[in-house]
Amino acid sequence: VQLQASGGGLVQPGGSLRLSCAASGSISSIYNMGWYRQAPGKQRELVATVTTGSLTNYADSLKGRFTISRDNSKNMVYLQMNSLKPEDTAVYYCNARDVRINLDYWGKGTLVTVSS
């Protein structure tokens, strides 16, 4: 599967952004989906995941501000980000994990910059 993330940009602190990830094929019963991020000089870290059964998991520090969702009919995954902070600045990557073979696929990231 190929993944294309979009929706990044420059936003002021306290603002919101919605990231989208388009998959090239069906994701409904095969792929757990997720968002990860990598800030300058830091390792890539988990943001949120959503399973094939729509169970969600979030990084503890992001609970309540970020919401992950998936639309299997459109092969899309979304990340709604609210109350953004400068420390949320990072490249955000979409991930698909094939649950049959536990293999990860990554898209090119989309840059989110939170700054006044």
C-alpha positions as CSV (number, residue, x, y, z in Angstrom):
1,V,0.0,0.0,0.0
2,Q,1.1,3.5,-0.8
3,L,0.3,6.4,1.6
4,Q,0.1,10.1,0.9
5,A,-0.2,12.5,3.8
6,S,-1.5,16.0,3.4
7,G,-2.8,19.0,5.4
8,G,0.3,20.2,7.1
9,G,1.2,23.9,7.3
10,L,1.8,26.9,9.5
11,V,-0.6,27.5,12.3
12,Q,-0.6,29.7,15.3
13,P,-0.5,28.4,18.8
14,G,-3.9,27.4,19.9
15,G,-5.0,26.7,16.4
16,S,-6.2,23.5,14.7
17,L,-5.2,21.5,11.7
18,R,-6.6,18.3,10.1
19,L,-4.2,15.9,8.5
20,S,-5.3,13.4,5.9
21,C,-3.7,10.3,4.7
22,A,-4.8,8.6,1.5
23,A,-4.1,5.0,0.9
24,S,-3.7,3.5,-2.5
25,G,-5.8,0.4,-1.8
26,S,-8.3,-1.0,0.6
27,I,-7.3,-0.6,4.3
28,S,-10.5,-1.9,5.8
29,S,-9.6,-5.3,7.2
30,I,-5.9,-5.5,6.7
31,Y,-4.2,-2.4,8.1
32,N,-4.0,-0.8,11.4
33,M,-3.4,2.8,10.7
34,G,-1.4,5.4,12.6
35,W,0.2,8.8,12.7
36,Y,3.8,9.3,14.0
37,R,5.8,12.5,14.1
38,Q,9.4,13.5,14.2
39,A,10.6,16.8,15.5
40,P,13.9,18.3,14.5
41,G,16.7,16.5,16.3
42,K,14.4,13.9,17.9
43,Q,13.4,10.4,17.2
44,R,10.1,9.5,15.5
45,E,7.4,9.0,18.0
46,L,3.8,7.6,18.1
47,V,1.0,10.1,17.9
48,A,-2.0,7.9,17.5
49,T,-3.2,4.6,16.1
50,V,-6.5,3.1,15.0
51,T,-7.1,-0.6,14.5
52,T,-9.1,-2.4,11.8
53,G,-11.8,-2.5,14.4
54,S,-11.5,1.3,15.1
55,L,-10.0,1.0,18.5
56,T,-7.8,4.0,19.1
57,N,-4.6,4.6,21.0
58,Y,-2.9,7.9,21.7
59,A,0.4,9.1,23.1
60,D,-0.4,10.1,26.7
61,S,0.7,13.7,26.2
62,L,-1.7,14.2,23.3
63,K,-4.9,12.7,24.7
64,G,-7.7,15.2,24.6
65,R,-6.1,17.4,21.9
66,F,-5.7,15.0,19.0
67,T,-8.3,12.7,17.4
68,I,-7.5,9.9,14.9
69,S,-10.2,8.5,12.7
70,R,-10.5,6.3,9.6
71,D,-12.9,6.1,6.7
72,N,-12.5,2.7,5.2
73,S,-15.0,3.5,2.4
74,K,-12.6,6.2,1.2
75,N,-9.3,4.5,2.3
76,M,-8.6,7.5,4.3
77,V,-7.2,8.2,7.8
78,Y,-7.4,11.6,9.5
79,L,-5.7,13.3,12.4
80,Q,-7.6,16.2,13.9
81,M,-5.2,18.4,16.0
82,N,-6.6,21.0,18.3
83,S,-5.0,23.5,20.7
84,L,-1.7,23.2,18.9
85,K,1.4,24.1,20.7
86,P,4.9,25.0,19.4
87,E,6.2,21.6,20.7
88,D,3.8,19.9,18.2
89,T,6.0,21.2,15.4
90,A,7.2,18.2,13.5
91,V,7.0,16.2,10.3
92,Y,3.9,14.0,10.6
93,Y,4.0,10.6,9.0
94,C,1.1,8.2,8.1
95,N,1.7,4.6,8.9
96,A,-0.1,1.4,7.8
97,R,0.6,-1.9,9.5
98,D,-0.4,-5.1,7.7
99,V,-1.9,-7.1,10.5
100,R,-1.3,-10.4,8.6
101,I,2.5,-10.1,8.5
102,N,3.1,-7.2,10.9
103,L,4.8,-5.2,8.2
104,D,4.9,-1.4,8.3
105,Y,4.4,1.0,5.4
106,W,5.2,4.7,5.6
107,G,4.2,7.7,3.5
108,K,6.2,10.8,3.0
109,G,5.5,13.2,5.9
110,T,3.7,16.4,6.0
111,L,5.3,19.3,7.9
112,V,3.3,21.0,10.7
113,T,4.7,24.2,12.1
114,V,3.2,25.8,15.1
115,S,4.4,29.3,15.5
116,S,3.3,32.9,16.0
